Structures are given as structure tokens and as C-alpha cells.
């Protein structure tokens, strides 16, 4: 029977106990506003291991910060560019019309339930 330290966790990751130094590293990276996946890549652990240890230490998660202003502008520009294509615009308008028709055909109680 294998000892627990030899068990594999995730792809090519070796299982290891969390040390005081690992906890310190986790706290430092968290203060730099890194996400669990980023911390896991640096520490050689899965994001789930990092999240579990973070919660065990009482460290809250970071809220999703969203895209940078530059990326948001690129997304907006590509969205506007798509609408310039008449075929794409027609298909998108048809989809919107179908969605509106489905919504208006729903009984009011069902409309509220769709968001729960």
C-alpha cells in the first residue's frame, strides 16, 4: 500500500503537506491579489488545494476584477464590428425576437422562477 505522500493530486502534481512556509507564501501571494489558480501554478498545487487551504486559514477569496479597460474596449469594438455584417445582424435580431416572444408567452410566475 502506498503512503499518502506518494498519492498524485491533479496532473503531474505530487501531494505534499502544507508547511508554515507554504502558508506564508500563500498569504503573500494573496496580498498581491493573485487568484487561487495563479497561486497554485506558482506553488505547484491545484487551485482547489490552494482554495481549500486559503479557507482553512480564514483568508477570503478575491472578487473577480473583470477585464482591463483596454480589453473591454477591444470587446466593444469587436461587438460593434459584428453588427456591421448584415447576415450576422439579421441572425442576432431573429434570436432577440425569439427570446422576447418566449418571455412574453411565459406566465408571470414562471418568469420569476427562471432566475432562481
N, C-alpha and C positions, 0 to 999 in steps of 0.2 A: 504494500500500500504506500502511495506517495505521501510525502509530508505536505502540509498546506502551502509552504513557501514555494514549492515547485509547481503549484497549480497555475495554469495560464488564465489570464483575465484579458479579454479582448485580443485583438490580432497582434501577435508577437510581443505582448507585454507580460512581463514576469510579475507575479504577485509579490508584494512586499508590505511589511508593516509600516505604519506611519510613525515617523520619528519626530522628536521635538524640532529638529532642523527642518523637516518637511513641513511641519505646521507653521514655522516661522516664514519659510519661503512662500507658502500658500497665502499667508496674511499680507506679505509684502506685495505679491502679485495682485492680490485683491485690491489693495490700496492704489495700485497703478491702474485700476479699473479694467483688468483683464477678465474675460469670461471664463467659465469652467473649462470649456473645450480648449481654449488657448493655454490655460494653466496646465491642463492635462498633457498637451503636446510638449510643453517645455519640461515637465516633470516626468514624462514617460508613463503616465497613467491615463485611464479613460476619463472622459468628462463626468461620467456617472460616479466614479470613485472620488473625484475632486468634489463634486456636489454633495455627496454623502458626508465626506469629512468636513466640508465647509459648514453644513448644517449641524454636525455634531459639535463643532467648535462655537456654534452660535453666531456665525457670520451670515448676514443676509445676502441675498443674491442681488446682482446689479440689474436695474431695469434696462430693457432694451433701449439703446440710444438712437436707433434709427440710422438712416443714411446721412452722409455728409451733405452739405448744401450743393457741392459740385455734382454728386451722384444724383441728387433729387432733380437738378436742372437737366442732366442727361436723360433721366427717365421721362421728365416732362416733354423734352424735345422729341424723343422717340415716339411718345404717345401722340403728340400733335402731327408728327410725320406720318404715322399710320393712318390717321383720319384723312390725309390728302389722297390716299388711294381710294378711288370710287368703289371698287369691289369690296374692299375691307370695310369702308364706311357703311355700305349697304348691309353687309352681314352683321355688323355691330348694332346698327339701328333695328334690324329684324330681331336680334336677340333681346334688346331692350324692350321692344314692343311685346314679345312673348312673356318676358318677366313681368311687365306691368299687367298684362291680361291675366296671368296666373295669380298675381297678388290680388287684383280686384275681384276675381272669382272666388277667392277664399272667404269662408265665414270669418267674422272678426275674432272669434276665439282661436281659430287655427293660426291666424296671423301672429298673434302674441306668442303662441306655443313654438313657432318656428325659430324663435330667438333663444329659447331656453335649452 
